[in-house]
Amino acid sequence: MLLYMFGVWDPDLYPYHFSDFWDIFCERRQQWDFVYFVIDANDMPIQSEEFRNYVKTNWLHLVERDDFRLCIVEQKTMKRAIWSSIHRLLGVQDRIKLFKSHDYALRWVEASINAEKISVKPGGIKD
């Protein structure tokens, strides 16, 4: 799943955005063993402390799932460093991958799929 995120999110919309993520995850999970979210965050400024608290309180469980993979694409080195620091503070630095381009992220996804040796599920669905 490739997502493009931008702007500063309005706190009133957090539940709706994250509910959409959860719905996408659940729908994809019905057909695939693993769900990969590649988020293009190049036009998304670092969000507020309130945003981080909302994610930590309500959605950290998604990142901690064994069937969920999260990649964030951010071209700017400083913003990647900030993202990395936030992930370290949340204790999920090993669960989220940061990349400077879509190419690097998609290569990692492909390598991960190959490494996990995802097999064909009943019904002929293949990752």
N, CA, C and O atoms as a GROMACS GRO file, in nm:
protein
  508
    1MET      N    1   0.085  -0.115   0.000
    1MET     CA    2   0.000   0.000   0.000
    1MET      C    3   0.090   0.123   0.000
    1MET      O    4   0.171   0.140   0.091
    2LEU      N    5   0.078   0.206  -0.100
    2LEU     CA    6   0.156   0.329  -0.108
    2LEU      C    7   0.066   0.446  -0.069
    2LEU      O    8  -0.038   0.468  -0.131
    3LEU      N    9   0.106   0.519   0.034
    3LEU     CA   10   0.026   0.632   0.082
    3LEU      C   11   0.107   0.760   0.072
    3LEU      O   12   0.227   0.762   0.101
    4TYR      N   13   0.041   0.865   0.030
    4TYR     CA   14   0.103   0.998   0.026
    4TYR      C   15   0.038   1.081   0.135
    4TYR      O   16  -0.084   1.100   0.134
    5MET      N   17   0.117   1.131   0.229
    5MET     CA   18   0.064   1.210   0.339
    5MET      C   19   0.127   1.348   0.334
    5MET      O   20   0.245   1.363   0.303
    6PHE      N   21   0.046   1.449   0.364
    6PHE     CA   22   0.096   1.586   0.355
    6PHE      C   23   0.027   1.674   0.459
    6PHE      O   24  -0.078   1.639   0.513
    7GLY      N   25   0.089   1.788   0.484
    7GLY     CA   26   0.032   1.889   0.572
    7GLY      C   27   0.034   1.851   0.719
    7GLY      O   28   0.073   1.741   0.757
    8VAL      N   29  -0.009   1.946   0.800
    8VAL     CA   30  -0.023   1.924   0.943
    8VAL      C   31  -0.165   1.875   0.967
    8VAL      O   32  -0.261   1.941   0.927
    9TRP      N   33  -0.178   1.763   1.032
    9TRP     CA   34  -0.309   1.703   1.052
    9TRP      C   35  -0.385   1.772   1.164
    9TRP      O   36  -0.329   1.802   1.270
   10ASP      N   37  -0.510   1.797   1.140
   10ASP     CA   38  -0.602   1.854   1.238
   10ASP      C   39  -0.635   1.745   1.341
   10ASP      O   40  -0.675   1.635   1.302
   11PRO      N   41  -0.619   1.774   1.470
   11PRO     CA   42  -0.647   1.672   1.572
   11PRO      C   43  -0.787   1.612   1.563
   11PRO      O   44  -0.807   1.496   1.598
   12ASP      N   45  -0.884   1.689   1.517
   12ASP     CA   46  -1.020   1.636   1.504
   12ASP      C   47  -1.029   1.528   1.397
   12ASP      O   48  -1.123   1.448   1.397
   13LEU      N   49  -0.932   1.525   1.307
   13LEU     CA   50  -0.934   1.427   1.198
   13LEU      C   51  -0.849   1.304   1.224
   13LEU      O   52  -0.854   1.209   1.146
   14TYR      N   53  -0.770   1.303   1.332
   14TYR     CA   54  -0.687   1.187   1.363
   14TYR      C   55  -0.767   1.057   1.359
   14TYR      O   56  -0.726   0.962   1.292
   15PRO      N   57  -0.880   1.050   1.430
   15PRO     CA   58  -0.954   0.922   1.432
   15PRO      C   59  -0.997   0.876   1.293
   15PRO      O   60  -0.999   0.756   1.265
   16TYR      N   61  -1.031   0.968   1.208
   16TYR     CA   62  -1.077   0.931   1.073
   16TYR      C   63  -0.962   0.880   0.987
   16TYR      O   64  -0.975   0.778   0.920
   17HIS      N   65  -0.850   0.951   0.990
   17HIS     CA   66  -0.734   0.907   0.912
   17HIS      C   67  -0.685   0.769   0.958
   17HIS      O   68  -0.662   0.680   0.876
   18PHE      N   69  -0.670   0.753   1.087
   18PHE     CA   70  -0.619   0.627   1.138
   18PHE      C   71  -0.720   0.514   1.122
   18PHE      O   72  -0.681   0.398   1.106
   19SER      N   73  -0.847   0.545   1.127
   19SER     CA   74  -0.950   0.445   1.100
   19SER      C   75  -0.939   0.398   0.955
   19SER      O   76  -0.956   0.279   0.927
   20ASP      N   77  -0.911   0.491   0.864
   20ASP     CA   78  -0.889   0.454   0.724
   20ASP      C   79  -0.770   0.359   0.712
   20ASP      O   80  -0.777   0.259   0.640
   21PHE      N   81  -0.659   0.389   0.783
   21PHE     CA   82  -0.542   0.301   0.780
   21PHE      C   83  -0.580   0.161   0.828
   21PHE      O   84  -0.543   0.061   0.766
   22TRP      N   85  -0.653   0.156   0.939
   22TRP     CA   86  -0.692   0.027   0.995
   22TRP      C   87  -0.780  -0.050   0.897
   22TRP      O   88  -0.761  -0.170   0.879
   23ASP      N   89  -0.875   0.018   0.834
   23ASP     CA   90  -0.963  -0.048   0.736
   23ASP      C   91  -0.883  -0.103   0.618
   23ASP      O   92  -0.908  -0.214   0.572
   24ILE      N   93  -0.787  -0.024   0.569
   24ILE     CA   94  -0.701  -0.069   0.459
   24ILE      C   95  -0.621  -0.192   0.503
   24ILE      O   96  -0.613  -0.291   0.431
   25PHE      N   97  -0.562  -0.182   0.621
   25PHE     CA   98  -0.484  -0.295   0.672
   25PHE      C   99  -0.570  -0.422   0.680
   25PHE      O  100  -0.529  -0.527   0.632
   26CYS      N  101  -0.687  -0.412   0.741
   26CYS     CA  102  -0.774  -0.529   0.760
   26CYS      C  103  -0.818  -0.588   0.626
   26CYS      O  104  -0.823  -0.710   0.610
   27GLU      N  105  -0.850  -0.502   0.532
   27GLU     CA  106  -0.892  -0.549   0.400
   27GLU      C  107  -0.778  -0.622   0.330
   27GLU      O  108  -0.799  -0.730   0.275
   28ARG      N  109  -0.658  -0.565   0.333
   28ARG     CA  110  -0.542  -0.628   0.270
   28ARG      C  111  -0.502  -0.756   0.342
   28ARG      O  112  -0.460  -0.854   0.279
   29ARG      N  113  -0.515  -0.756   0.472
   29ARG     CA  114  -0.474  -0.871   0.554
   29ARG      C  115  -0.559  -0.994   0.524
   29ARG      O  116  -0.513  -1.107   0.546
   30GLN      N  117  -0.680  -0.975   0.475
   30GLN     CA  118  -0.764  -1.089   0.439
   30GLN      C  119  -0.705  -1.168   0.323
   30GLN      O  120  -0.733  -1.288   0.308
   31GLN      N  121  -0.624  -1.103   0.241
   31GLN     CA  122  -0.570  -1.169   0.123
   31GLN      C  123  -0.419  -1.196   0.130
   31GLN      O  124  -0.367  -1.279   0.055
   32TRP      N  125  -0.348  -1.129   0.220
   32TRP     CA  126  -0.203  -1.137   0.222
   32TRP      C  127  -0.154  -1.172   0.361
   32TRP      O  128  -0.218  -1.137   0.461
   33ASP      N  129  -0.041  -1.240   0.368
   33ASP     CA  130   0.018  -1.275   0.497
   33ASP      C  131   0.078  -1.154   0.568
   33ASP      O  132   0.078  -1.146   0.691
   34PHE      N  133   0.130  -1.060   0.489
   34PHE     CA  134   0.192  -0.940   0.543
   34PHE      C  135   0.139  -0.819   0.467
   34PHE      O  136   0.110  -0.828   0.348
   35VAL      N  137   0.126  -0.709   0.536
   35VAL     CA  138   0.080  -0.585   0.473
   35VAL      C  139   0.192  -0.482   0.487
   35VAL      O  140   0.238  -0.453   0.597
   36TYR      N  141   0.233  -0.428   0.374
   36TYR     CA  142   0.338  -0.327   0.370
   36TYR      C  143   0.275  -0.192   0.343
   36TYR      O  144   0.204  -0.174   0.243
   37PHE      N  145   0.300  -0.096   0.429
   37PHE     CA  146   0.260   0.043   0.406
   37PHE      C  147   0.388   0.120   0.375
   37PHE      O  148   0.480   0.125   0.458
   38VAL      N  149   0.395   0.180   0.259
   38VAL     CA  150   0.505   0.269   0.223
   38VAL      C  151   0.445   0.409   0.221
   38VAL      O  152   0.362   0.442   0.136
   39ILE      N  153   0.487   0.491   0.316
   39ILE     CA  154   0.430   0.625   0.331
   39ILE      C  155   0.528   0.729   0.280
   39ILE      O  156   0.640   0.741   0.329
   40ASP      N  157   0.483   0.805   0.181
   40ASP     CA  158   0.560   0.918   0.130
   40ASP      C  159   0.531   1.036   0.221
   40ASP      O  160   0.422   1.093   0.217
   41ALA      N  161   0.628   1.073   0.303
   41ALA     CA  162   0.610   1.181   0.401
   41ALA      C  163   0.689   1.306   0.363
   41ALA      O  164   0.711   1.393   0.447
   42ASN      N  165   0.731   1.315   0.236
   42ASN     CA  166   0.812   1.429   0.192
   42ASN      C  167   0.741   1.563   0.210
   42ASN      O  168   0.807   1.664   0.236
   43ASP      N  169   0.610   1.565   0.196
   43ASP     CA  170   0.535   1.689   0.211
   43ASP      C  171   0.456   1.694   0.341
   43ASP      O  172   0.359   1.769   0.354
   44MET      N  173   0.500   1.614   0.436
   44MET     CA  174   0.433   1.610   0.567
   44MET      C  175   0.531   1.661   0.672
   44MET      O  176   0.629   1.594   0.704
   45PRO      N  177   0.505   1.779   0.725
   45PRO     CA  178   0.596   1.829   0.829
   45PRO      C  179   0.588   1.741   0.955
   45PRO      O  180   0.493   1.666   0.973
   46ILE      N  181   0.687   1.751   1.038
   46ILE     CA  182   0.684   1.680   1.166
   46ILE      C  183   0.560   1.728   1.240
   46ILE      O  184   0.535   1.848   1.253
   47GLN      N  185   0.483   1.634   1.288
   47GLN     CA  186   0.356   1.666   1.351
   47GLN      C  187   0.375   1.709   1.497
   47GLN      O  188   0.485   1.702   1.551
   48SER      N  189   0.267   1.752   1.557
   48SER     CA  190   0.269   1.804   1.694
   48SER      C  191   0.291   1.693   1.797
   48SER      O  192   0.279   1.574   1.766
   49GLU      N  193   0.323   1.734   1.916
   49GLU     CA  194   0.335   1.640   2.028
   49GLU      C  195   0.202   1.570   2.051
   49GLU      O  196   0.198   1.451   2.084
   50GLU      N  197   0.093   1.643   2.032
   50GLU     CA  198  -0.041   1.585   2.046
   50GLU      C  199  -0.060   1.468   1.948
   50GLU      O  200  -0.116   1.364   1.983
   51PHE      N  201  -0.012   1.487   1.826
   51PHE     CA  202  -0.019   1.381   1.725
   51PHE      C  203   0.059   1.259   1.770
   51PHE      O  204   0.008   1.147   1.764
   52ARG      N  205   0.180   1.280   1.815
   52ARG     CA  206   0.263   1.167   1.861
   52ARG      C  207   0.198   1.094   1.978
   52ARG      O  208   0.201   0.972   1.985
   53ASN      N  209   0.139   1.170   2.070
   53ASN     CA  210   0.070   1.107   2.184
   53ASN      C  211  -0.051   1.026   2.137
   53ASN      O  212  -0.078   0.918   2.189
   54TYR      N  213  -0.123   1.079   2.038
   54TYR     CA  214  -0.239   1.007   1.984
   54TYR      C  215  -0.194   0.874   1.922
   54TYR      O  216  -0.255   0.770   1.946
   55VAL      N  217  -0.089   0.880   1.843
   55VAL     CA  218  -0.037   0.758   1.779
   55VAL      C  219   0.008   0.659   1.886
   55VAL      O  220  -0.026   0.541   1.880
   56LYS      N  221   0.083   0.707   1.982
   56LYS     CA  222   0.135   0.620   2.088
   56LYS      C  223   0.022   0.556   2.166
   56LYS      O  224   0.026   0.436   2.195
   57THR      N  225  -0.078   0.633   2.201
   57THR     CA  226  -0.189   0.585   2.283
   57THR      C  227  -0.283   0.493   2.207
   57THR      O  228  -0.330   0.393   2.262
   58ASN      N  229  -0.311   0.524   2.081
   58ASN     CA  230  -0.416   0.455   2.007
   58ASN      C  231  -0.371   0.359   1.897
   58ASN      O  232  -0.445   0.267   1.862
   59TRP      N  233  -0.251   0.379   1.842
   59TRP     CA  234  -0.216   0.304   1.723
   59TRP      C  235  -0.080   0.235   1.727
   59TRP      O  236  -0.039   0.175   1.628
   60LEU      N  237  -0.011   0.242   1.837
   60LEU     CA  238   0.119   0.176   1.846
   60LEU      C  239   0.105   0.025   1.824
   60LEU      O  240   0.198  -0.040   1.775
   61HIS      N  241  -0.011  -0.030   1.860
   61HIS     CA  242  -0.035  -0.173   1.843
   61HIS      C  243  -0.024  -0.216   1.697
   61HIS      O  244   0.013  -0.330   1.670
   62LEU      N  245  -0.055  -0.128   1.603
   62LEU     CA  246  -0.044  -0.163   1.462
   62LEU      C  247   0.102  -0.185   1.423
   62LEU      O  248   0.135  -0.282   1.354
   63VAL      N  249   0.189  -0.095   1.466
   63VAL     CA  250   0.331  -0.106   1.436
   63VAL      C  251   0.392  -0.230   1.501
   63VAL      O  252   0.486  -0.288   1.447
   64GLU      N  253   0.339  -0.270   1.613
   64GLU     CA  254   0.393  -0.384   1.687
   64GLU      C  255   0.347  -0.519   1.633
   64GLU      O  256   0.396  -0.623   1.677
   65ARG      N  257   0.254  -0.520   1.539
   65ARG     CA  258   0.204  -0.645   1.480
   65ARG      C  259   0.313  -0.711   1.395
   65ARG      O  260   0.392  -0.643   1.330
   66ASP      N  261   0.315  -0.843   1.396
   66ASP     CA  262   0.412  -0.917   1.316
   66ASP      C  263   0.375  -0.923   1.169
   66ASP      O  264   0.459  -0.957   1.085
   67ASP      N  265   0.250  -0.892   1.135
   67ASP     CA  266   0.205  -0.900   0.997
   67ASP      C  267   0.196  -0.762   0.930
   67ASP      O  268   0.139  -0.748   0.822
   68PHE      N  269   0.253  -0.661   0.994
   68PHE     CA  270   0.250  -0.524   0.942
   68PHE      C  271   0.392  -0.473   0.926
   68PHE      O  272   0.476  -0.490   1.015
   69ARG      N  273   0.419  -0.411   0.812
   69ARG     CA  274   0.549  -0.352   0.785
   69ARG      C  275   0.529  -0.206   0.746
   69ARG      O  276   0.446  -0.177   0.660
   70LEU      N  277   0.603  -0.117   0.806
   70LEU     CA  278   0.589   0.025   0.779
   70LEU      C  279   0.721   0.082   0.729
   70LEU      O  280   0.825   0.066   0.792
   71CYS      N  281   0.714   0.150   0.616
   71CYS     CA  282   0.829   0.218   0.558
   71CYS      C  283   0.790   0.365   0.539
   71CYS      O  284   0.682   0.394   0.488
   72ILE      N  285   0.877   0.454   0.579
   72ILE     CA  286   0.853   0.596   0.558
   72ILE      C  287   0.959   0.648   0.463
   72ILE      O  288   1.079   0.628   0.483
   73VAL      N  289   0.912   0.716   0.358
   73VAL     CA  290   1.001   0.774   0.259
   73VAL      C  291   1.010   0.923   0.288
   73VAL      O  292   0.910   0.994   0.287
   74GLU      N  293   1.132   0.969   0.313
   74GLU     CA  294   1.158   1.111   0.341
   74GLU      C  295   1.294   1.145   0.282
   74GLU      O  296   1.396   1.088   0.321
   75GLN      N  297   1.295   1.238   0.189
   75GLN     CA  298   1.419   1.274   0.120
   75GLN      C  299   1.516   1.353   0.208
   75GLN      O  300   1.637   1.338   0.194
   76LYS      N  301   1.464   1.436   0.297
   76LYS     CA  302   1.549   1.524   0.377
   76LYS      C  303   1.613   1.448   0.494
   76LYS      O  304   1.545   1.385   0.574
   77THR      N  305   1.744   1.456   0.500
   77THR     CA  306   1.821   1.386   0.603
   77THR      C  307   1.779   1.429   0.743
   77THR      O  308   1.765   1.344   0.832
   78MET      N  309   1.760   1.558   0.764
   78MET     CA  310   1.724   1.607   0.898
   78MET      C  311   1.587   1.553   0.941
   78MET      O  312   1.570   1.512   1.056
   79LYS      N  313   1.490   1.552   0.850
   79LYS     CA  314   1.359   1.499   0.886
   79LYS      C  315   1.366   1.348   0.913
   79LYS      O  316   1.295   1.299   1.002
   80ARG      N  317   1.449   1.275   0.839
   80ARG     CA  318   1.466   1.132   0.868
   80ARG      C  319   1.525   1.114   1.008
   80ARG      O  320   1.486   1.023   1.080
   81ALA      N  321   1.618   1.201   1.045
   81ALA     CA  322   1.679   1.194   1.179
   81ALA      C  323   1.573   1.221   1.286
   81ALA      O  324   1.572   1.155   1.390
   82ILE      N  325   1.486   1.317   1.260
   82ILE     CA  326   1.379   1.347   1.356
   82ILE      C  327   1.283   1.229   1.367
   82ILE      O  328   1.247   1.187   1.477
   83TRP      N  329   1.242   1.174   1.251
   83TRP     CA  330   1.155   1.056   1.252
   83TRP      C  331   1.222   0.944   1.332
   83TRP      O  332   1.158   0.878   1.414
   84SER      N  333   1.349   0.922   1.308
   84SER     CA  334   1.422   0.816   1.376
   84SER      C  335   1.422   0.838   1.527
   84SER      O  336   1.403   0.743   1.604
   85SER      N  337   1.443   0.962   1.569
   85SER     CA  338   1.441   0.994   1.713
   85SER      C  339   1.305   0.967   1.774
   85SER      O  340   1.295   0.915   1.885
   86ILE      N  341   1.201   1.003   1.703
   86ILE     CA  342   1.064   0.978   1.752
   86ILE      C  343   1.041   0.828   1.766
   86ILE      O  344   0.986   0.783   1.867
   87HIS      N  345   1.083   0.752   1.667
   87HIS     CA  346   1.064   0.607   1.673
   87HIS      C  347   1.143   0.546   1.788
   87HIS      O  348   1.098   0.452   1.852
   88ARG      N  349   1.262   0.600   1.812
   88ARG     CA  350   1.344   0.551   1.923
   88ARG      C  351   1.274   0.580   2.056
   88ARG      O  352   1.272   0.495   2.145
   89LEU      N  353   1.217   0.700   2.070
   89LEU     CA  354   1.145   0.735   2.192
   89LEU      C  355   1.023   0.645   2.215
   89LEU      O  356   0.989   0.613   2.329
   90LEU      N  357   0.960   0.605   2.106
   90LEU     CA  358   0.843   0.517   2.116
   90LEU      C  359   0.884   0.370   2.133
   90LEU      O  360   0.800   0.285   2.164
   91GLY      N  361   1.012   0.341   2.113
   91GLY     CA  362   1.060   0.204   2.126
   91GLY      C  363   1.027   0.116   2.007
   91GLY      O  364   1.020  -0.006   2.020
   92VAL      N  365   1.006   0.176   1.891
   92VAL     CA  366   0.969   0.099   1.772
   92VAL      C  367   1.069   0.118   1.658
   92VAL      O  368   1.036   0.092   1.542
   93GLN      N  369   1.190   0.161   1.691
   93GLN     CA  370   1.288   0.190   1.587
   93GLN      C  371   1.320   0.068   1.500
   93GLN      O  372   1.357   0.084   1.384
   94ASP      N  373   1.306  -0.052   1.554
   94ASP     CA  374   1.333  -0.173   1.475
   94ASP      C  375   1.212  -0.216   1.392
   94ASP      O  376   1.224  -0.306   1.309
   95ARG      N  377   1.098  -0.153   1.414
   95ARG     CA  378   0.974  -0.193   1.347
   95ARG      C  379   0.938  -0.101   1.229
   95ARG      O  380   0.848  -0.132   1.151
   96ILE      N  381   1.008   0.010   1.216
   96ILE     CA  382   0.978   0.108   1.111
   96ILE      C  383   1.106   0.134   1.032
   96ILE      O  384   1.212   0.158   1.090
   97LYS      N  385   1.095   0.129   0.902
   97LYS     CA  386   1.209   0.153   0.815
   97LYS      C  387   1.198   0.292   0.753
   97LYS      O  388   1.090   0.332   0.710
   98LEU      N  389   1.309   0.364   0.750
   98LEU     CA  390   1.314   0.497   0.689
   98LEU      C  391   1.401   0.492   0.565
   98LEU      O  392   1.509   0.432   0.565
   99PHE      N  393   1.353   0.553   0.458
   99PHE     CA  394   1.426   0.554   0.332
   99PHE      C  395   1.424   0.693   0.271
   99PHE      O  396   1.334   0.772   0.296
  100LYS      N  397   1.529   0.722   0.190
  100LYS     CA  398   1.537   0.853   0.127
  100LYS      C  399   1.466   0.858  -0.007
  100LYS      O  400   1.448   0.966  -0.063
  101SER      N  401   1.426   0.742  -0.060
  101SER     CA  402   1.354   0.742  -0.188
  101SER      C  403   1.260   0.622  -0.196
  101SER      O  404   1.272   0.525  -0.121
  102HIS      N  405   1.165   0.634  -0.288
  102HIS     CA  406   1.073   0.523  -0.312
  102HIS      C  407   1.148   0.400  -0.361
  102HIS      O  408   1.115   0.287  -0.325
  103ASP      N  409   1.248   0.422  -0.445
  103ASP     CA  410   1.326   0.310  -0.499
  103ASP      C  411   1.386   0.225  -0.387
  103ASP      O  412   1.376   0.103  -0.389
  104TYR      N  413   1.449   0.290  -0.290
  104TYR     CA  414   1.509   0.217  -0.179
  104TYR      C  415   1.403   0.143  -0.098
  104TYR      O  416   1.422   0.028  -0.059
  105ALA      N  417   1.291   0.210  -0.073
  105ALA     CA  418   1.183   0.148   0.005
  105ALA      C  419   1.127   0.026  -0.067
  105ALA      O  420   1.107  -0.079  -0.006
  106LEU      N  421   1.101   0.040  -0.196
  106LEU     CA  422   1.042  -0.070  -0.271
  106LEU      C  423   1.140  -0.186  -0.289
  106LEU      O  424   1.098  -0.301  -0.295
  107ARG      N  425   1.269  -0.156  -0.298
  107ARG     CA  426   1.369  -0.263  -0.302
  107ARG      C  427   1.369  -0.340  -0.170
  107ARG      O  428   1.380  -0.463  -0.168
  108TRP      N  429   1.357  -0.267  -0.059
  108TRP     CA  430   1.352  -0.332   0.072
  108TRP      C  431   1.228  -0.420   0.082
  108TRP      O  432   1.235  -0.532   0.132
  109VAL      N  433   1.114  -0.369   0.036
  109VAL     CA  434   0.990  -0.448   0.039
  109VAL      C  435   1.008  -0.576  -0.041
  109VAL      O  436   0.974  -0.685   0.006
  110GLU      N  437   1.060  -0.563  -0.161
  110GLU     CA  438   1.082  -0.680  -0.246
  110GLU      C  439   1.175  -0.781  -0.178
  110GLU      O  440   1.147  -0.901  -0.178
  111ALA      N  441   1.283  -0.733  -0.122
  111ALA     CA  442   1.378  -0.822  -0.054
  111ALA      C  443   1.312  -0.888   0.068
  111ALA      O  444   1.337  -1.005   0.096
  112SER      N  445   1.230  -0.814   0.138
  112SER     CA  446   1.161  -0.869   0.256
  112SER      C  447   1.063  -0.977   0.216
  112SER      O  448   1.054  -1.082   0.281
  113ILE      N  449   0.991  -0.952   0.110
  113ILE     CA  450   0.896  -1.053   0.061
  113ILE      C  451   0.971  -1.180   0.024
  113ILE      O  452   0.929  -1.290   0.060
  114ASN      N  453   1.081  -1.165  -0.048
  114ASN     CA  454   1.160  -1.282  -0.087
  114ASN      C  455   1.218  -1.353   0.035
  114ASN      O  456   1.220  -1.476   0.039
  115ALA      N  457   1.264  -1.278   0.132
  115ALA     CA  458   1.324  -1.337   0.252
  115ALA      C  459   1.220  -1.410   0.336
  115ALA      O  460   1.250  -1.513   0.398
  116GLU      N  461   1.100  -1.359   0.340
  116GLU     CA  462   0.995  -1.422   0.420
  116GLU      C  463   0.935  -1.543   0.352
  116GLU      O  464   0.857  -1.618   0.410
  117LYS      N  465   0.974  -1.562   0.225
  117LYS     CA  466   0.928  -1.677   0.148
  117LYS      C  467   0.778  -1.694   0.159
  117LYS      O  468   0.726  -1.800   0.195
  118ILE      N  469   0.709  -1.587   0.126
  118ILE     CA  470   0.563  -1.591   0.130
  118ILE      C  471   0.515  -1.688   0.024
  118ILE      O  472   0.553  -1.680  -0.093
  119SER      N  473   0.432  -1.778   0.066
  119SER     CA  474   0.385  -1.882  -0.024
  119SER      C  475   0.245  -1.850  -0.078
  119SER      O  476   0.179  -1.757  -0.033
  120VAL      N  477   0.204  -1.928  -0.173
  120VAL     CA  478   0.070  -1.913  -0.229
  120VAL      C  479  -0.030  -1.962  -0.126
  120VAL      O  480  -0.015  -2.071  -0.070
  121LYS      N  481  -0.132  -1.880  -0.102
  121LYS     CA  482  -0.238  -1.916  -0.009
  121LYS      C  483  -0.342  -2.001  -0.082
  121LYS      O  484  -0.346  -2.002  -0.205
  122PRO      N  485  -0.426  -2.071  -0.008
  122PRO     CA  486  -0.538  -2.142  -0.072
  122PRO      C  487  -0.620  -2.042  -0.154
  122PRO      O  488  -0.644  -1.929  -0.112
  123GLY      N  489  -0.661  -2.085  -0.268
  123GLY     CA  490  -0.739  -1.996  -0.355
  123GLY      C  491  -0.652  -1.928  -0.458
  123GLY      O  492  -0.703  -1.853  -0.541
  124GLY      N  493  -0.521  -1.953  -0.455
  124GLY     CA  494  -0.433  -1.901  -0.559
  124GLY      C  495  -0.387  -1.758  -0.539
  124GLY      O  496  -0.339  -1.696  -0.634
  125ILE      N  497  -0.399  -1.705  -0.422
  125ILE     CA  498  -0.355  -1.568  -0.397
  125ILE      C  499  -0.209  -1.572  -0.354
  125ILE      O  500  -0.172  -1.648  -0.264
  126LYS      N  501  -0.128  -1.491  -0.419
  126LYS     CA  502   0.015  -1.490  -0.390
  126LYS      C  503   0.061  -1.350  -0.359
  126LYS      O  504   0.017  -1.255  -0.424
  127ASP      N  505   0.148  -1.335  -0.261
  127ASP     CA  506   0.208  -1.205  -0.232
  127ASP      C  507   0.318  -1.179  -0.331
  127ASP      O  508   0.382  -1.074  -0.324
   0.00000   0.00000   0.00000
